[in-house]
């Protein structure tokens, strides 16, 4: 059990969509000082689960940080999903699931279909920068066509 779990318990008990807090309140709840980086670096309060142990605690409690005011040393925790976690989780690709093997293709195949167009006559096999062609010709000799 982490010292930050107290914040997770506090957030879960509050049945609110938004919970404004100051850094001092968080320190009082966890019973310890926040790290110096929490006061100095705005990214410390970002919502990346790998960011810090405390970040994972508020995310697991169903909240995300918003309106972080570094100068005023306060922020708002906003509920990510309704109470009780009734919101459905997005479906994930599970390679061990027989249902995902039916098509034999990864679900991302074709995901970008229609998002860009290649102009007619454009040769995708040519280097993007002409000087690369010169460097390749110097190193390997000119291209031989059959």
C-alpha positions in Angstrom: 0.0 0.0 0.0 1.4 3.4 -1.1 1.2 6.5 1.0 -0.7 8.0 -1.9 -3.6 5.5 -1.7 -5.2 7.8 0.9 -5.8 10.3 -2.0 -7.4 7.6 -4.1 -9.7 6.6 -1.2 -10.6 10.3 -0.6 -11.5 10.8 -4.3 -13.6 7.6 -4.4 -15.6 8.7 -1.4 -16.5 12.1 -2.9 -19.4 11.6 -5.2 -18.6 14.6 -7.4 -17.8 15.2 -11.0 -15.2 17.9 -10.1 -13.2 18.1 -6.9 -11.1 21.3 -6.6 -8.1 21.0 -4.3 -5.0 22.8 -3.4 -1.6 21.2 -3.1 -1.6 21.6 0.7 -4.9 19.7 0.9 -3.4 16.8 -1.0 -0.4 16.8 1.3 -2.7 16.8 4.3 -4.6 13.8 2.9 -1.5 11.8 2.1 0.3 12.8 5.3 3.5 13.8 3.4 4.9 16.6 1.3 4.6 16.4 -2.4 7.8 16.1 -4.3 9.5 19.4 -5.4 8.8 18.6 -9.0 5.0 18.8 -8.3 5.5 22.5 -7.4 7.9 23.3 -10.2 7.0 21.2 -13.3 3.5 21.4 -14.8 3.9 18.0 -16.6 4.1 16.3 -13.2 0.3 16.8 -13.0 -0.3 15.4 -16.5 -2.6 12.3 -16.7 -0.1 9.8 -18.0 -0.3 6.6 -15.9 3.5 6.2 -16.1 4.0 9.7 -14.9 4.1 9.0 -11.1 2.7 6.8 -8.5 0.3 9.6 -7.4 -0.9 10.0 -11.0 -1.8 6.3 -11.2 -3.7 6.7 -7.9 -6.0 9.4 -9.1 -6.5 7.7 -12.5 -7.4 4.4 -10.8 -9.9 6.3 -8.6 -11.6 7.4 -11.8 -10.4 11.0 -12.0 -8.1 13.1 -14.1 -6.4 16.3 -13.3 -7.5 19.5 -15.0 -7.1 23.3 -14.5 -3.7 23.0 -12.9 -2.7 26.4 -11.5 1.0 26.1 -10.6 1.2 29.7 -9.3 -1.9 29.3 -7.1 -0.9 25.7 -6.2 -4.3 24.2 -7.0 -6.0 22.0 -9.4 -9.3 20.2 -10.1 -9.8 16.5 -10.3 -12.5 15.7 -12.9 -14.4 12.3 -12.9 -13.4 10.2 -16.0 -16.5 8.0 -15.8 -19.8 7.8 -13.9 -19.9 6.5 -10.3 -19.6 2.8 -10.1 -17.6 2.6 -13.4 -20.7 1.9 -15.5 -19.0 3.3 -18.6 -17.9 0.6 -21.0 -14.2 0.1 -21.5 -13.1 0.3 -25.2 -12.6 -3.1 -26.7 -9.0 -4.1 -26.9 -7.2 -6.4 -29.4 -6.4 -9.7 -27.7 -4.2 -12.0 -29.8 -5.1 -15.0 -27.6 -8.8 -14.5 -28.1 -10.2 -16.9 -30.9 -12.7 -14.2 -31.9 -9.8 -11.9 -32.9 -8.2 -14.6 -35.0 -11.3 -15.2 -37.2 -10.2 -12.7 -39.9 -6.5 -13.6 -39.6 -5.6 -9.9 -39.8 -4.6 -7.4 -37.2 -7.5 -4.9 -36.4 -5.2 -2.0 -37.3 -4.9 -3.1 -40.9 -6.8 -0.6 -43.0 -7.3 1.8 -40.2 -5.8 4.7 -42.2 -7.7 3.8 -45.4 -8.9 7.0 -47.1 -6.9 9.4 -44.9 -4.4 10.4 -47.6 -4.1 10.3 -51.4 -1.1 9.6 -53.5 -1.1 11.7 -56.6 -1.2 9.8 -59.9 2.3 9.4 -61.4 4.1 9.8 -58.1 6.8 7.2 -57.7 7.0 6.1 -54.0 10.2 4.1 -54.7 12.2 7.2 -55.4 14.1 9.0 -52.6 12.2 12.0 -51.1 15.3 14.1 -51.5 17.2 14.1 -54.8 20.6 14.4 -53.0 19.9 11.0 -51.5 19.8 9.5 -55.0 23.2 10.9 -55.7 24.6 9.5 -52.4 23.2 6.1 -53.2 24.6 6.2 -56.7 28.0 7.1 -55.3 28.0 4.3 -52.8 26.3 1.5 -54.8 26.6 2.6 -58.4 23.9 3.8 -60.7 20.6 1.9 -60.8 20.3 -0.8 -63.4 16.9 -1.4 -64.9 16.0 -4.7 -66.5 
